[in-house]
């Protein structure tokens, strides 16, 4: 039986793991509308999927869209600014 040939191993500094870093708080669009008191869960779903909601000036039809601090959500001409903490 032959001795195994040692292989050269490179050592590197471990990169930071994004999962371990604190992430900024987010909220789903439908949950945000419920929290603002402008809609129930079912109403929020219909409003979003019906094309009546914009996020940062763009039409948004995904209920689970992740909102971040300072995002602007508009519904019926009223703008709501996301403030999480």
GURO-590935 format. One record per residue: x, y, z of N, C-alpha, C, O, CB in turn; residue number from 1. Coordinates in nm, 3 decimals, decimal comma, always signed. Each point is the difference from the previous one (the first is absolute). Glycine has a CB too. Layout:
<sites>
+---------+---------+---------+---------+---------+---------+---------+---------+---------+---------+---------+---------+---------+---------+---------+-----+
!      nx !      ny !      nz !     cax !     cay !     caz !      cx !      cy !      cz !      ox !      oy !      oz !     cbx !     cby !     cbz !   k !
+---------+---------+---------+---------+---------+---------+---------+---------+---------+---------+---------+---------+---------+---------+---------+-----+
!       X !       Y !       Z !       X !       Y !       Z !       X !       Y !       Z !       X !       Y !       Z !       X !       Y !       Z ! NUM !
...
+---------+---------+---------+---------+---------+---------+---------+---------+---------+---------+---------+---------+---------+---------+---------+-----+
</sites>
This chain:
<sites>
+---------+---------+---------+---------+---------+---------+---------+---------+---------+---------+---------+---------+---------+---------+---------+-----+
!      nx !      ny !      nz !     cax !     cay !     caz !      cx !      cy !      cz !      ox !      oy !      oz !     cbx !     cby !     cbz !   k !
+---------+---------+---------+---------+---------+---------+---------+---------+---------+---------+---------+---------+---------+---------+---------+-----+
!  +0,084 !  -0,116 !  +0,000 !  -0,084 !  +0,116 !  +0,000 !  +0,089 !  +0,124 !  +0,000 !  +0,097 !  +0,007 !  +0,076 !  -0,282 !  -0,132 !  +0,045 !   1 !
!  +0,153 !  +0,219 !  -0,205 !  +0,082 !  +0,120 !  -0,012 !  -0,048 !  +0,107 !  +0,097 !  -0,118 !  +0,009 !  +0,033 !  +0,164 !  -0,064 !  -0,273 !   2 !
!  +0,051 !  +0,135 !  +0,284 !  -0,036 !  +0,114 !  +0,083 !  -0,071 !  +0,102 !  -0,087 !  +0,040 !  +0,025 !  -0,114 !  +0,156 !  -0,064 !  +0,270 !   3 !
!  -0,302 !  +0,099 !  -0,103 !  -0,068 !  +0,102 !  -0,080 !  +0,090 !  +0,121 !  -0,018 !  +0,077 !  +0,036 !  +0,089 !  -0,300 !  -0,115 !  -0,005 !   4 !
!  +0,212 !  +0,141 !  -0,200 !  +0,079 !  +0,118 !  -0,029 !  -0,072 !  +0,120 !  +0,063 !  -0,117 !  +0,025 !  -0,029 !  +0,209 !  -0,125 !  -0,189 !   5 !
!  -0,020 !  +0,172 !  +0,304 !  -0,067 !  +0,114 !  +0,062 !  -0,033 !  +0,106 !  -0,104 !  +0,081 !  +0,031 !  -0,087 !  +0,040 !  -0,077 !  +0,302 !   6 !
!  -0,238 !  +0,099 !  -0,205 !  -0,038 !  +0,105 !  -0,094 !  +0,023 !  +0,135 !  +0,065 !  -0,006 !  +0,015 !  +0,122 !  -0,166 !  -0,165 !  -0,231 !   7 !
!  +0,199 !  +0,247 !  +0,026 !  +0,018 !  +0,134 !  +0,053 !  -0,138 !  +0,056 !  +0,034 !  -0,094 !  -0,010 !  -0,079 !  +0,307 !  +0,046 !  -0,056 !   8 !
!  -0,222 !  +0,022 !  +0,250 !  -0,127 !  +0,058 !  +0,041 !  +0,017 !  +0,150 !  +0,012 !  +0,097 !  +0,049 !  +0,058 !  -0,165 !  -0,261 !  +0,063 !   9 !
!  -0,026 !  +0,282 !  -0,175 !  +0,007 !  +0,145 !  +0,013 !  -0,081 !  +0,039 !  +0,122 !  -0,104 !  -0,058 !  +0,031 !  +0,133 !  +0,091 !  -0,281 !  10 !
!  +0,020 !  +0,065 !  +0,317 !  -0,074 !  +0,051 !  +0,114 !  -0,056 !  +0,135 !  -0,038 !  +0,067 !  +0,081 !  -0,064 !  +0,079 !  -0,207 !  +0,230 !  11 !
!  -0,267 !  +0,149 !  -0,126 !  -0,061 !  +0,129 !  -0,031 !  -0,074 !  +0,051 !  +0,122 !  -0,041 !  -0,076 !  +0,088 !  +0,020 !  +0,014 !  -0,331 !  12 !
!  +0,006 !  +0,189 !  +0,245 !  -0,075 !  +0,061 !  +0,109 !  -0,148 !  -0,024 !  -0,027 !  -0,048 !  +0,028 !  -0,110 !  +0,226 !  +0,150 !  +0,150 !  13 !
!  -0,251 !  -0,231 !  +0,058 !  -0,141 !  -0,026 !  -0,025 !  -0,074 !  +0,131 !  -0,029 !  +0,020 !  +0,101 !  +0,066 !  -0,010 !  -0,303 !  +0,083 !  14 !
!  -0,095 !  +0,195 !  -0,251 !  -0,079 !  +0,117 !  -0,034 !  -0,116 !  +0,012 !  +0,098 !  -0,044 !  -0,099 !  +0,058 !  +0,109 !  +0,079 !  -0,303 !  15 !
!  -0,113 !  +0,142 !  +0,261 !  -0,112 !  +0,018 !  +0,091 !  -0,123 !  -0,066 !  -0,058 !  -0,022 !  +0,003 !  -0,121 !  +0,118 !  +0,214 !  +0,207 !  16 !
!  -0,174 !  -0,274 !  -0,001 !  -0,122 !  -0,067 !  -0,040 !  -0,115 !  +0,099 !  +0,011 !  -0,030 !  +0,047 !  +0,110 !  +0,118 !  -0,273 !  -0,035 !  17 !
!  -0,154 !  +0,260 !  -0,187 !  -0,108 !  +0,098 !  +0,006 !  -0,113 !  -0,042 !  +0,093 !  -0,071 !  +0,084 !  +0,054 !  +0,129 !  -0,017 !  -0,285 !  18 !
!  -0,075 !  -0,196 !  +0,249 !  -0,107 !  -0,048 !  +0,087 !  +0,028 !  +0,035 !  +0,146 !  -0,093 !  +0,007 !  +0,081 !  +0,047 !  -0,194 !  -0,242 !  19 !
!  +0,172 !  +0,209 !  +0,196 !  +0,036 !  +0,031 !  +0,137 !  -0,003 !  +0,150 !  +0,028 !  -0,006 !  +0,042 !  +0,115 !  +0,145 !  -0,247 !  -0,111 !  20 !
!  -0,133 !  +0,286 !  -0,111 !  -0,001 !  +0,143 !  +0,018 !  -0,142 !  +0,047 !  +0,027 !  -0,094 !  -0,056 !  -0,056 !  +0,296 !  +0,081 !  -0,094 !  21 !
!  -0,218 !  +0,076 !  +0,233 !  -0,135 !  +0,048 !  +0,024 !  -0,059 !  +0,059 !  -0,128 !  +0,064 !  +0,080 !  -0,068 !  -0,005 !  -0,034 !  +0,308 !  22 !
!  -0,179 !  -0,086 !  -0,271 !  -0,063 !  +0,049 !  -0,122 !  -0,098 !  +0,111 !  +0,035 !  -0,050 !  +0,007 !  +0,112 !  +0,078 !  -0,231 !  -0,223 !  23 !
!  -0,054 !  +0,308 !  +0,014 !  -0,094 !  +0,107 !  +0,025 !  -0,140 !  -0,057 !  +0,007 !  -0,031 !  -0,099 !  -0,067 !  +0,182 !  +0,265 !  -0,049 !  24 !
!  -0,237 !  -0,106 !  +0,196 !  -0,135 !  -0,053 !  +0,015 !  -0,082 !  +0,018 !  -0,128 !  +0,016 !  +0,100 !  -0,070 !  -0,004 !  -0,050 !  +0,315 !  25 !
!  -0,097 !  -0,145 !  -0,274 !  -0,087 !  +0,007 !  -0,116 !  -0,141 !  -0,042 !  +0,042 !  -0,020 !  -0,057 !  +0,107 !  +0,213 !  +0,010 !  -0,264 !  26 !
!  -0,289 !  +0,077 !  +0,070 !  -0,138 !  -0,042 !  +0,022 !  -0,060 !  -0,027 !  -0,137 !  +0,032 !  +0,069 !  -0,097 !  -0,055 !  +0,067 !  +0,313 !  27 !
!  -0,065 !  -0,235 !  -0,225 !  -0,067 !  -0,030 !  -0,126 !  -0,103 !  +0,108 !  -0,029 !  -0,059 !  +0,058 !  +0,092 !  +0,096 !  -0,306 !  -0,059 !  28 !
!  -0,058 !  +0,275 !  -0,159 !  -0,091 !  +0,105 !  -0,043 !  -0,141 !  -0,021 !  +0,056 !  -0,060 !  +0,094 !  +0,051 !  +0,195 !  -0,067 !  -0,257 !  29 !
!  -0,187 !  -0,148 !  +0,198 !  -0,136 !  -0,023 !  +0,051 !  -0,007 !  +0,022 !  +0,151 !  -0,099 !  +0,053 !  +0,050 !  +0,059 !  -0,217 !  -0,236 !  30 !
!  +0,142 !  +0,123 !  +0,258 !  +0,005 !  +0,019 !  +0,145 !  +0,008 !  +0,149 !  +0,033 !  -0,060 !  +0,047 !  +0,097 !  +0,171 !  -0,272 !  -0,068 !  31 !
!  -0,035 !  +0,300 !  -0,109 !  +0,013 !  +0,144 !  +0,022 !  -0,136 !  +0,069 !  -0,013 !  -0,035 !  +0,085 !  +0,082 !  +0,272 !  -0,093 !  -0,168 !  32 !
!  -0,312 !  -0,028 !  -0,017 !  -0,131 !  +0,061 !  -0,019 !  -0,094 !  -0,034 !  +0,117 !  -0,079 !  +0,084 !  +0,042 !  +0,111 !  -0,096 !  -0,292 !  33 !
!  -0,022 !  -0,109 !  +0,300 !  -0,080 !  -0,038 !  +0,117 !  +0,044 !  +0,081 !  +0,121 !  -0,085 !  +0,049 !  +0,076 !  +0,054 !  -0,281 !  -0,168 !  34 !
!  +0,160 !  +0,246 !  +0,112 !  +0,053 !  +0,073 !  +0,115 !  -0,040 !  +0,148 !  -0,004 !  -0,026 !  +0,060 !  +0,104 !  +0,218 !  -0,221 !  -0,094 !  35 !
!  -0,198 !  +0,217 !  -0,129 !  -0,041 !  +0,141 !  -0,015 !  -0,149 !  +0,018 !  +0,026 !  -0,047 !  +0,112 !  +0,021 !  +0,231 !  -0,079 !  -0,187 !  36 !
!  -0,257 !  -0,143 !  +0,164 !  -0,144 !  +0,008 !  +0,023 !  -0,081 !  +0,037 !  -0,122 !  -0,117 !  +0,035 !  +0,013 !  +0,172 !  +0,025 !  +0,216 !  37 !
!  +0,004 !  -0,068 !  -0,346 !  -0,072 !  +0,036 !  -0,121 !  -0,072 !  -0,119 !  -0,064 !  -0,084 !  +0,019 !  -0,088 !  +0,250 !  +0,160 !  +0,052 !  38 !
!  -0,135 !  -0,300 !  +0,081 !  -0,062 !  -0,119 !  -0,058 !  +0,014 !  -0,119 !  +0,092 !  +0,093 !  -0,009 !  +0,080 !  -0,046 !  +0,098 !  -0,309 !  39 !
!  -0,141 !  -0,182 !  +0,214 !  +0,014 !  -0,129 !  +0,066 !  +0,089 !  -0,085 !  -0,089 !  +0,039 !  +0,044 !  -0,108 !  -0,268 !  -0,028 !  +0,223 !  40 !
!  +0,261 !  -0,136 !  -0,072 !  +0,086 !  -0,087 !  -0,081 !  -0,058 !  -0,027 !  -0,138 !  +0,071 !  +0,008 !  -0,100 !  +0,010 !  -0,111 !  +0,309 !  41 !
!  -0,210 !  +0,070 !  -0,213 !  -0,065 !  -0,029 !  -0,128 !  -0,009 !  +0,123 !  -0,088 !  +0,020 !  -0,008 !  -0,121 !  -0,149 !  -0,172 !  +0,232 !  42 !
!  +0,099 !  +0,294 !  -0,050 !  -0,008 !  +0,124 !  -0,077 !  +0,137 !  +0,037 !  -0,055 !  +0,011 !  +0,042 !  -0,115 !  -0,202 !  +0,035 !  +0,257 !  43 !
!  +0,295 !  -0,092 !  -0,061 !  +0,135 !  +0,031 !  -0,044 !  +0,037 !  -0,085 !  -0,121 !  +0,058 !  +0,050 !  -0,097 !  +0,007 !  +0,013 !  +0,333 !  44 !
!  -0,098 !  -0,190 !  -0,230 !  +0,029 !  -0,091 !  -0,111 !  -0,068 !  +0,049 !  -0,128 !  +0,064 !  +0,007 !  -0,105 !  -0,043 !  -0,201 !  +0,266 !  45 !
!  -0,149 !  +0,229 !  -0,152 !  -0,074 !  +0,045 !  -0,118 !  +0,054 !  +0,133 !  -0,054 !  +0,013 !  +0,018 !  -0,121 !  -0,216 !  -0,136 !  +0,209 !  46 !
!  +0,235 !  +0,211 !  +0,002 !  +0,054 !  +0,129 !  -0,042 !  +0,133 !  -0,015 !  -0,073 !  +0,022 !  +0,060 !  -0,106 !  -0,138 !  +0,047 !  +0,300 !  47 !
!  +0,204 !  -0,189 !  -0,137 !  +0,134 !  -0,019 !  -0,058 !  -0,011 !  -0,072 !  -0,134 !  +0,054 !  +0,047 !  -0,100 !  +0,047 !  -0,056 !  +0,329 !  48 !
!  -0,171 !  -0,104 !  -0,231 !  -0,010 !  -0,078 !  -0,124 !  -0,086 !  +0,070 !  -0,105 !  +0,010 !  -0,031 !  -0,119 !  +0,019 !  -0,176 !  +0,254 !  49 !
!  -0,112 !  +0,301 !  -0,092 !  -0,082 !  +0,076 !  -0,093 !  +0,071 !  +0,119 !  -0,060 !  -0,058 !  +0,074 !  -0,080 !  -0,136 !  -0,147 !  +0,208 !  50 !
!  +0,320 !  +0,094 !  -0,092 !  +0,079 !  +0,106 !  -0,059 !  -0,029 !  +0,138 !  +0,056 !  +0,018 !  +0,101 !  -0,069 !  -0,010 !  -0,237 !  -0,133 !  51 !
!  -0,053 !  +0,142 !  +0,327 !  -0,034 !  +0,129 !  +0,061 !  +0,108 !  +0,054 !  +0,094 !  -0,019 !  +0,104 !  +0,062 !  -0,218 !  -0,171 !  -0,081 !  52 !
!  +0,350 !  -0,003 !  +0,029 !  +0,104 !  +0,039 !  +0,094 !  +0,131 !  +0,023 !  -0,074 !  +0,038 !  -0,080 !  -0,086 !  -0,151 !  -0,049 !  +0,271 !  53 !
!  +0,181 !  +0,238 !  -0,151 !  +0,135 !  +0,022 !  -0,054 !  +0,100 !  +0,004 !  +0,116 !  -0,033 !  +0,041 !  +0,111 !  -0,061 !  +0,087 !  -0,310 !  54 !
!  +0,215 !  -0,171 !  +0,169 !  +0,110 !  +0,006 !  +0,097 !  +0,111 !  +0,078 !  -0,066 !  +0,050 !  -0,037 !  -0,107 !  -0,113 !  -0,186 !  +0,217 !  55 !
!  +0,102 !  +0,332 !  -0,046 !  +0,104 !  +0,089 !  -0,054 !  -0,032 !  +0,042 !  -0,143 !  +0,089 !  +0,008 !  -0,085 !  +0,079 !  -0,119 !  +0,233 !  56 !
!  -0,295 !  +0,139 !  -0,174 !  -0,043 !  +0,049 !  -0,130 !  -0,023 !  -0,105 !  -0,107 !  -0,035 !  +0,034 !  -0,113 !  +0,157 !  +0,165 !  +0,171 !  57 !
!  -0,103 !  -0,326 !  -0,025 !  -0,018 !  -0,106 !  -0,098 !  -0,112 !  -0,093 !  +0,042 !  -0,011 !  -0,035 !  +0,118 !  +0,253 !  +0,050 !  -0,180 !  58 !
!  -0,325 !  -0,056 !  -0,034 !  -0,110 !  -0,092 !  +0,027 !  +0,055 !  -0,129 !  +0,061 !  +0,098 !  -0,055 !  -0,050 !  -0,232 !  +0,154 !  -0,140 !  59 !
!  +0,071 !  -0,146 !  +0,296 !  +0,045 !  -0,123 !  +0,066 !  -0,118 !  -0,094 !  +0,018 !  -0,101 !  +0,037 !  +0,061 !  +0,286 !  +0,089 !  +0,060 !  60 !
!  -0,173 !  -0,246 !  -0,173 !  -0,108 !  -0,098 !  +0,010 !  +0,039 !  -0,123 !  +0,083 !  -0,075 !  -0,097 !  +0,006 !  -0,007 !  +0,176 !  -0,227 !  61 !
!  +0,198 !  -0,073 !  +0,285 !  +0,045 !  -0,113 !  +0,084 !  -0,033 !  +0,031 !  +0,146 !  +0,053 !  +0,096 !  +0,056 !  +0,133 !  -0,154 !  -0,220 !  62 !
!  -0,271 !  -0,023 !  +0,224 !  -0,038 !  +0,020 !  +0,139 !  +0,118 !  -0,013 !  +0,095 !  +0,007 !  +0,070 !  +0,100 !  -0,232 !  -0,157 !  -0,156 !  63 !
!  +0,318 !  -0,001 !  +0,025 !  +0,112 !  -0,030 !  +0,089 !  +0,121 !  +0,086 !  -0,029 !  +0,110 !  -0,031 !  +0,046 !  -0,193 !  -0,201 !  -0,027 !  64 !
!  +0,067 !  +0,340 !  -0,095 !  +0,110 !  +0,092 !  -0,028 !  +0,058 !  +0,049 !  +0,132 !  -0,074 !  +0,045 !  +0,088 !  -0,032 !  +0,027 !  -0,307 !  65 !
!  +0,236 !  -0,081 !  +0,234 !  +0,068 !  +0,044 !  +0,121 !  +0,017 !  +0,151 !  -0,003 !  +0,063 !  +0,054 !  -0,090 !  +0,057 !  -0,276 !  +0,109 !  66 !
!  -0,175 !  +0,289 !  +0,080 !  +0,017 !  +0,144 !  +0,012 !  +0,108 !  +0,029 !  +0,102 !  +0,017 !  -0,074 !  +0,097 !  -0,258 !  +0,114 !  -0,159 !  67 !
!  +0,314 !  +0,067 !  +0,038 !  +0,106 !  +0,043 !  +0,091 !  -0,029 !  +0,141 !  +0,049 !  -0,087 !  +0,069 !  -0,054 !  +0,255 !  -0,218 !  -0,063 !  68 !
!  -0,096 !  +0,191 !  +0,217 !  -0,017 !  +0,134 !  +0,055 !  +0,010 !  +0,104 !  -0,111 !  +0,087 !  -0,007 !  -0,087 !  +0,009 !  -0,070 !  +0,309 !  69 !
!  -0,186 !  +0,173 !  -0,217 !  -0,009 !  +0,112 !  -0,095 !  -0,060 !  -0,035 !  -0,135 !  -0,009 !  +0,088 !  -0,086 !  +0,203 !  +0,004 !  +0,200 !  70 !
!  -0,236 !  -0,217 !  -0,137 !  -0,075 !  -0,031 !  -0,122 !  -0,131 !  +0,075 !  +0,007 !  -0,055 !  +0,020 !  +0,109 !  +0,163 !  -0,249 !  -0,132 !  71 !
!  -0,159 !  +0,271 !  -0,092 !  -0,126 !  +0,073 !  -0,006 !  -0,106 !  -0,085 !  -0,068 !  +0,018 !  -0,044 !  -0,114 !  +0,106 !  +0,263 !  +0,108 !  72 !
!  -0,233 !  -0,242 !  +0,076 !  -0,111 !  -0,079 !  -0,051 !  -0,116 !  +0,095 !  -0,024 !  -0,040 !  +0,074 !  +0,090 !  +0,116 !  -0,284 !  +0,033 !  73 !
!  -0,131 !  +0,208 !  -0,244 !  -0,112 !  +0,088 !  -0,032 !  -0,125 !  -0,081 !  -0,030 !  +0,004 !  -0,097 !  -0,076 !  +0,155 !  +0,269 !  -0,012 !  74 !
!  -0,269 !  -0,130 !  +0,148 !  -0,130 !  -0,063 !  -0,020 !  -0,105 !  +0,111 !  +0,003 !  -0,006 !  +0,077 !  +0,096 !  +0,083 !  -0,298 !  +0,009 !  75 !
!  -0,159 !  +0,229 !  -0,208 !  -0,106 !  +0,100 !  -0,008 !  +0,051 !  +0,143 !  +0,019 !  -0,067 !  +0,082 !  +0,063 !  -0,090 !  -0,254 !  +0,021 !  76 !
!  +0,275 !  +0,202 !  -0,139 !  +0,054 !  +0,134 !  +0,008 !  +0,066 !  +0,037 !  +0,131 !  +0,050 !  +0,111 !  +0,015 !  -0,221 !  -0,053 !  -0,173 !  77 !
!  +0,172 !  -0,153 !  +0,253 !  +0,064 !  +0,024 !  +0,129 !  +0,132 !  -0,076 !  +0,003 !  +0,005 !  -0,118 !  -0,034 !  -0,231 !  +0,151 !  +0,150 !  78 !
!  +0,332 !  +0,036 !  -0,075 !  +0,133 !  -0,061 !  +0,007 !  +0,031 !  -0,035 !  +0,145 !  -0,012 !  +0,084 !  +0,090 !  +0,090 !  +0,046 !  -0,293 !  79 !
!  -0,038 !  -0,255 !  +0,225 !  +0,041 !  -0,048 !  +0,133 !  +0,150 !  -0,030 !  -0,007 !  +0,045 !  -0,069 !  -0,092 !  -0,279 !  -0,030 !  +0,142 !  80 !
!  +0,309 !  +0,150 !  +0,044 !  +0,145 !  -0,022 !  +0,003 !  +0,029 !  -0,107 !  +0,106 !  -0,045 !  +0,009 !  +0,114 !  +0,093 !  +0,232 !  -0,189 !  81 !
!  +0,030 !  -0,341 !  +0,034 !  +0,034 !  -0,110 !  +0,089 !  +0,100 !  +0,049 !  +0,106 !  +0,104 !  +0,056 !  -0,033 !  -0,145 !  -0,226 !  -0,153 !  82 !
!  +0,005 !  +0,147 !  +0,312 !  +0,088 !  +0,033 !  +0,113 !  -0,003 !  -0,119 !  +0,095 !  -0,095 !  -0,018 !  +0,075 !  +0,052 !  +0,271 !  -0,098 !  83 !
!  +0,148 !  -0,332 !  +0,019 !  +0,007 !  -0,121 !  +0,084 !  +0,104 !  +0,020 !  +0,110 !  +0,094 !  +0,080 !  -0,015 !  -0,163 !  -0,226 !  -0,181 !  84 !
!  +0,051 !  +0,075 !  +0,302 !  +0,100 !  +0,015 !  +0,105 !  +0,001 !  -0,107 !  +0,092 !  +0,080 !  +0,000 !  +0,094 !  -0,098 !  +0,227 !  -0,115 !  85 !
+---------+---------+---------+---------+---------+---------+---------+---------+---------+---------+---------+---------+---------+---------+---------+-----+
</sites>
